[in-house]
Amino acid sequence: MKSHQSTQTMKPATAAKKLGVYLPATPAEFQEGVVSRAELNELQANPPAWLRELRQNGPHPRPVVAAKLGVSIAGLARGGVTEALTTEQIEALKDEQPEWLEKERATQAEVRKEAARIKKQHAERAEKAERAQ
């Protein structure tokens, strides 16, 4: 008896998210179809010109914009950034250093510092518990 394995597919929005690109900026054929796991792997391994262009110049989705600015997605929203930005727009924001960006970067740094402290604390507790046994 042969087992038939179905091809795993995903919606274009999911594929765009995995590729780190803004879906409305992708070609129509990408937006209108479904993407198989094999096609996604091929796009990641050998990105076509449109994908390379989007990754380099944007417009970028909010998670990518937030990462490039060093803030959280919520921080972007608090700063009034709700749409996708191009690399040029992101660089302009970095150059301008608006007050909200400085504040959100400081907040993000505190969050990272606290996460590192908690991780270290958990590791120390685990090590202490291991020694006690």
C-alpha positions in Angstrom: 0.0 0.0 0.0 1.4 3.4 -1.0 1.0 6.4 1.2 0.2 9.6 -0.7 1.7 12.6 0.9 -0.2 15.8 0.2 1.7 18.9 -0.8 1.8 21.3 2.0 0.7 24.8 0.9 0.2 28.1 2.5 -1.6 31.4 1.8 0.4 34.2 0.2 0.2 36.2 3.4 1.9 33.4 5.4 4.5 33.0 2.7 5.2 36.7 2.6 5.5 36.7 6.4 8.0 33.8 6.3 10.0 35.7 3.5 9.9 38.9 5.5 8.3 41.0 2.8 5.2 43.2 2.6 2.5 41.3 0.8 0.9 44.2 -1.1 4.3 45.0 -2.7 4.7 41.5 -4.1 3.8 40.6 -7.7 0.2 39.8 -8.5 0.9 36.2 -9.3 2.4 35.7 -5.8 -0.6 37.4 -4.1 -3.2 35.5 -6.0 -1.9 31.9 -5.8 -0.9 29.5 -3.1 2.7 28.7 -2.2 3.9 25.2 -1.6 6.6 24.4 0.9 8.9 23.5 -2.0 8.2 26.8 -3.7 8.9 28.7 -0.4 12.2 26.8 0.0 13.2 27.7 -3.5 12.3 31.4 -3.0 14.5 31.4 0.1 17.4 29.6 -1.5 17.3 31.4 -4.9 15.3 34.7 -4.4 14.1 36.2 -7.7 14.9 39.8 -8.5 11.6 41.1 -7.1 12.2 39.4 -3.8 15.8 40.7 -3.6 14.5 44.2 -4.4 11.8 44.1 -1.7 14.2 42.8 0.9 16.7 45.5 0.1 14.6 48.5 -0.5 11.1 47.7 0.8 8.5 48.6 1.5 9.1 46.5 4.6 6.4 45.0 6.9 6.1 46.3 10.4 8.2 43.6 12.1 11.1 44.3 9.8 10.7 48.1 10.3 10.7 47.6 14.0 13.8 45.4 13.9 15.6 47.9 11.7 14.8 50.8 14.1 15.5 48.8 17.2 12.0 49.1 18.7 9.0 46.9 19.2 6.0 46.7 16.9 3.9 48.3 19.7 6.6 51.1 19.9 6.1 51.8 16.2 2.4 52.2 16.8 3.0 54.5 19.7 5.2 56.5 17.5 2.5 56.8 14.9 4.1 54.5 12.3 1.3 52.2 11.1 2.2 51.6 7.5 5.1 49.8 5.7 8.2 51.9 5.2 10.9 51.8 2.6 14.6 51.4 3.5 15.0 55.1 2.6 12.2 56.2 5.0 13.7 54.0 7.8 17.1 55.6 7.3 15.5 59.1 7.3 13.9 58.3 10.7 17.2 57.1 12.1 18.8 60.3 10.9 16.1 62.5 12.4 16.0 60.7 15.7 12.6 61.9 16.7 11.8 61.9 20.4 9.5 58.9 20.2 12.2 56.8 18.6 14.7 57.6 21.2 12.2 56.8 24.0 11.1 53.5 22.3 14.8 52.4 21.8 15.4 53.1 25.5 12.3 51.1 26.4 13.4 48.2 24.2 16.9 48.2 25.7 15.3 48.0 29.2 13.1 45.1 28.1 16.1 43.2 26.7 18.1 43.9 29.9 15.2 42.6 32.1 14.8 39.5 29.9 18.5 38.7 30.2 18.3 39.2 34.0 15.4 36.8 34.3 17.1 34.2 32.0 20.2 34.4 34.2 18.1 34.0 37.3 16.3 30.9 36.0 19.7 29.4 35.0 21.1 30.0 38.4 18.0 28.5 40.1 18.2 25.4 37.8 21.9 25.0 38.6 21.3 25.3 42.3 18.4 22.8 42.1 20.7 20.4 40.2 23.5 20.6 42.8 20.9 20.0 45.6 20.0 16.6 44.2 
